Amino acid sequence: MRYLCIFFLISSFGLSAEEMIIGKEKILPGIDITFEAAPKDKIYPEGVYLEESKTDIHIEMLATWSEGNKFNFPAGGFVPYMDVQVTIKNVNGDEKKVVLSPHINLIDSLHYAQNVRLPGKIEDTYEITFLIKQSESDELGIHYDWHNKVGSYIPSFSFLYKDLSFEKVALTERR
């Protein structure tokens, strides 16, 4: 009975089995990264993000502190102040670049994401590159202890995934 209740609770929040895990990575200094393609969604405030009707997929990056990270930060806690740039290229070489911004929902909590119109047909095959680096804004102050033991907030990382089909995700609706 408990599992049935959990199933209905998750279902009521709109968790979609159609989310596609693109990849999982670990980066320094102790961060777990999950890249996903999810069904398009309406994002607020309206007018700031691509309208749901003009979107094919919702690209996401979950960034959380790893279990056992050397700083003892709470495992699973959101890692802010990252600059996440995504390049999506189809088999014909058509390309789109987007920047993922902080988002929040009931399933993933805080994460980086963006509604995206694919640069080709939804049935095309794609490659996607995620470039992660320290935010260039001056909003994050780095204390002496971090600066001396770690240096910059995070180093830059790039991840490339090839031969991806987003068709199933693009044809799925959240509501």
C-alpha positions in Angstrom: 0.0 0.0 0.0 2.9 2.4 0.8 4.3 2.0 -2.7 1.0 2.6 -4.3 0.7 5.9 -2.3 4.2 6.9 -3.4 3.3 6.2 -7.0 0.2 8.3 -6.9 2.1 11.1 -5.1 4.8 11.2 -7.7 2.2 10.9 -10.5 0.3 13.9 -9.1 3.4 16.1 -9.5 3.6 15.3 -13.2 6.9 13.2 -13.1 7.3 12.0 -16.6 8.8 8.6 -17.5 9.6 10.3 -20.8 12.5 12.3 -19.4 15.7 11.2 -21.1 19.0 10.9 -19.2 21.6 12.2 -21.6 24.5 11.5 -19.3 25.8 11.5 -15.7 29.2 12.9 -14.7 31.2 13.8 -11.6 33.2 17.0 -11.6 35.6 18.7 -9.2 35.3 19.7 -6.4 32.8 17.0 -5.6 29.7 17.7 -7.8 27.3 15.2 -9.4 26.0 16.3 -12.7 23.0 14.8 -14.6 22.1 16.0 -18.0 18.5 15.4 -19.2 16.1 16.1 -22.0 12.5 16.6 -20.7 9.2 17.4 -22.3 8.6 21.0 -23.0 7.0 23.1 -20.2 5.5 26.5 -19.5 8.1 28.5 -17.6 7.5 31.7 -15.6 7.9 34.6 -15.8 6.2 34.6 -19.1 8.0 36.5 -21.8 11.4 35.7 -20.4 11.6 32.1 -21.5 10.7 30.5 -24.8 7.0 29.8 -24.9 5.9 26.2 -24.5 4.2 26.3 -27.9 7.4 27.3 -29.6 9.5 24.7 -27.7 10.5 21.1 -28.7 12.3 20.0 -25.6 13.4 21.2 -22.1 17.2 20.7 -21.6 18.2 20.3 -17.9 21.3 20.0 -15.8 21.1 18.9 -12.2 24.1 19.8 -10.2 24.4 18.6 -6.6 27.1 18.1 -4.0 28.4 14.5 -4.2 28.0 12.1 -1.3 31.3 12.1 0.7 32.6 15.4 -0.9 35.7 16.5 0.9 34.1 19.6 2.3 31.2 17.8 3.9 28.6 19.9 2.2 25.2 18.4 2.4 25.0 15.6 -0.3 22.3 16.3 -2.8 22.4 20.1 -2.2 22.1 22.3 -5.3 25.3 23.8 -6.6 24.7 27.4 -7.7 26.7 30.0 -9.6 27.6 27.8 -12.6 27.6 29.1 -16.2 26.1 26.3 -18.4 26.3 26.7 -22.2 24.8 24.1 -24.5 25.4 23.6 -28.2 22.9 21.3 -30.0 23.8 20.2 -33.5 21.9 18.0 -35.9 23.2 15.5 -38.5 23.1 18.3 -41.2 25.3 20.6 -39.1 22.5 22.9 -38.1 23.3 24.3 -34.7 21.7 26.1 -31.8 23.4 27.5 -28.7 21.6 28.2 -25.4 22.5 29.1 -21.9 20.9 27.2 -19.1 19.5 29.3 -16.2 18.4 28.4 -12.7 14.9 26.9 -12.6 12.8 25.2 -9.9 10.1 22.6 -10.0 8.5 20.1 -7.7 10.4 17.1 -9.1 14.1 18.3 -9.5 14.0 21.2 -7.0 16.7 23.8 -8.1 18.4 22.9 -11.4 19.7 24.6 -14.6 17.4 24.4 -17.6 16.0 26.0 -20.8 13.2 25.5 -23.2 14.7 24.8 -26.6 13.6 24.7 -30.2 15.7 22.1 -31.9 17.8 23.4 -34.9 16.4 20.7 -37.2 13.5 18.2 -37.3 12.5 16.4 -34.1 13.3 13.1 -35.8 16.9 14.1 -36.6 19.8 12.7 -34.8 21.7 15.2 -32.6 24.9 15.7 -30.7 25.0 18.0 -27.7 27.8 19.7 -25.9 27.6 21.0 -22.4 30.2 23.5 -21.3 30.2 24.1 -17.5 32.3 26.8 -16.0 32.4 29.2 -13.1 30.0 32.1 -13.4 31.6 35.2 -14.7 29.4 37.4 -12.5 30.8 38.9 -9.4 27.9 37.7 -7.3 29.8 34.9 -5.6 32.4 35.9 -3.1 35.2 33.3 -2.6 36.6 33.3 1.0 40.3 33.0 1.8 40.0 29.3 2.9 38.4 28.2 -0.3 40.7 30.3 -2.4 43.8 28.8 -0.8 42.7 25.2 -0.8 40.6 25.0 -4.0 41.3 28.1 -6.0 38.5 29.0 -8.4 35.0 28.0 -7.6 35.0 25.3 -10.3 37.2 24.5 -13.2 35.7 24.4 -16.7 34.4 21.1 -18.1 33.0 20.1 -21.5 30.9 17.0 -22.2 29.9 15.8 -25.7 27.1 13.3 -26.3 26.5 11.9 -29.8 23.8 10.0 -31.7 20.9 11.3 -29.6 17.3 11.1 -30.6 14.9 13.6 -28.9 11.9 12.6 -30.9 10.1 10.6 -28.1 10.7 13.5 -25.5 9.6 16.1 -28.1 6.3 14.3 -28.7 5.5 13.9 -25.0 3.4 16.5 -23.2 3.6 17.2 -19.5 -0.2 18.0 -19.1 
